[in-house]
Amino acid sequence: MNNGYFGKLLWVNLSDSIIREKKPPEKFYRQYFGGYGLGCKLLYDNMPPKIDALSEDAILGFFPGLLTGTAAPFSGRYMVVGKSPLTDTWGDANSGGTFGPAIKKCGYDGILITGKADSPKYISIVDGETEIRDAKKIWGLDIKEAEEELKKIHGRFIKTAGIGVAGEKLSKMSGIANDGGRIAARSGLGALMGSKNLKMLLLKGKTKIPIYDKKTFNNLVKEYNEGFTDLEGGLINKIISKIPKMPKMMSKVGANSGPASLIKRVYHNYGTPFTNTISALSGDSPVKNWKGVGVEDFPVEKAQKLSTERINKYKIHEYGCYSCPVQCGAILKIPEIGLEETHLPEYETCCSFGTLLLNDDLMSIFKINEMCNRAAIDTISTGATIAFAIECFEEGIINKSDTDGLELNWGNSDAIIELTEKIINREGFGEILADGAEEASKIIGKGSEKYVMASQGSLLPMHDPKVYSTLALSYAYDPTPGRHTTASGEFEDTAPYDKFITNLEYPKKKYKDMESKAQTLYLNTGMHQTYCSVGLCIFARYMGEYPFIELINAYTGWDISVEECIESGIRIQTLRQAFTLREGTILAKNKLPGRSVGDPPQISGPNEGITIDYQKDYSYLCEKLGWNPENGVPLKKTLKNLDLEFVIEDLY
Ligand code: SF4
């Protein structure tokens, strides 16, 4: 049947080497789409509750979004899912590049891996044949080296996703990398893959996607892409190059605000580091392990050393994910440190190893980015864990005898590089830090826990809730805590969904009163979960109106509406929540580190005097979602309305 998806999943059990294809019920697709939506439903149904995240029964899933693999703009994402070894909650992480489409080209809507191999293995799915193969020769190699080795056996046209040394050594900060350095980085899912003794997934296939109404689909894509011309934009570039001198103005309007035509060019020409300098000064970037103030501790002279103009001097060419009309990535050449080809570091990396550590040495950031990509470790978690270690050192909680002789002072870039290397390899002091700051503080003790800037073990990302207050909601309470890419209010409003699709109505004044605020958060939550499960890149929303509903319907033959999208998104979020609750974690009781929410408030800088009451926001949101505000448990009525009755016996 031509309805876009294949109706087929691949299950691989590494304990007994059994490989099976299974058909999920048809209705799963319309209720959960693909990506982590479909992944969550399958893991909820098939994984025993409360097991150790790294046990043999734990399931690791790879799911392309519903539209992934098609020409739909920005639809190239895939999502890795599992129980997070870092937080013990629902875990997911996503990545772009070309690996997601390759899953579709193998004819699958998802690949699920269970069991544990008795020695290192990789799974190859080549032209319809799946094999579990010996990986001893590539175990211990970084992800670029390992892929090169596999190309010698399987040819140049393979696509791979796998773990580096960090995942092999079960670091709870490790991720899964594809395309030589794009990482599904968060939730520590690299450790889950490592625990299965699985080094890589290798894909090659030619299966065609059975689009329902190809003509309409292609016309929608063509019409949309016609808006992406002249991305270089001469005059616009000149204006943007002045932005570092306008931090005050940008802090008022938000770094991502602006007409879609401008945003497209900015992303294409500069990628996410365009915001490095602006965010350092506007209060968006956390500074000095969240206790500093950008304009004082990392002033414009320092912040500009990480500016996009300096980074762009090293650019060889742009590149991007499959079917992306913007292409925000780039390959750089850095002769100063002997890097012939390296990925452009993202904003999150530049901030977590720059502003957060008061490190203005751009070369060190290039180097660390390459090291972390090759080792497939999350740069946010690693940088934030080093920030914790530096503060412990500066406060005298640890000294050189603990740090293998490293002088861990703010901005000491040589020491930061060396410590990153130690964390990746679990060497010396790196062994203590390798599972993140929260685990490290349990070993270090001596009051060090007050310097852990994490939520449920997940190190906080590089956007300050004091600028976008409802980010605190996501950081504290999303089923994958400590994430900036989950739905919240003002952060989503830098690219609101009613500018992305038609027929979505927000309250007239979104944050006028608690009822309007809760309704806004509810709509954002529903839209966001659907959007991610369909496989769109988060930046698509910044690029203007998109034929979202139209593409889904042309692809599947459904007659889906905005209301149904929102309902399905709420279903997905409620099931992610139920997964986390079933594991025994009640995030409603979770508390964020005081510094992140202005408790006590900062006494100077752009965020002076601001304190965020995120607990109150959550109560209102829970009521809107039909969840009990006391504990975040979805009400029975809500579960019935969302066709999630199967959850009731687990939670009641
Ligand atoms: S905007 Fe960037 S991250 Fe998003 S799909 Fe395009 S290239 Fe990938």
Boltz pocket constraint, residues with backbone or C-beta under 6 A from the ligand:
constraints:
  - pocket:
      binder: B
      contacts: [[A, 74], [A, 75], [A, 76], [A, 96], [A, 97], [A, 267], [A, 319], [A, 320], [A, 321], [A, 322], [A, 324], [A, 325], [A, 326], [A, 327], [A, 328], [A, 329], [A, 537], [A, 538], [A, 539], [A, 540]]
      max_distance: 6.0
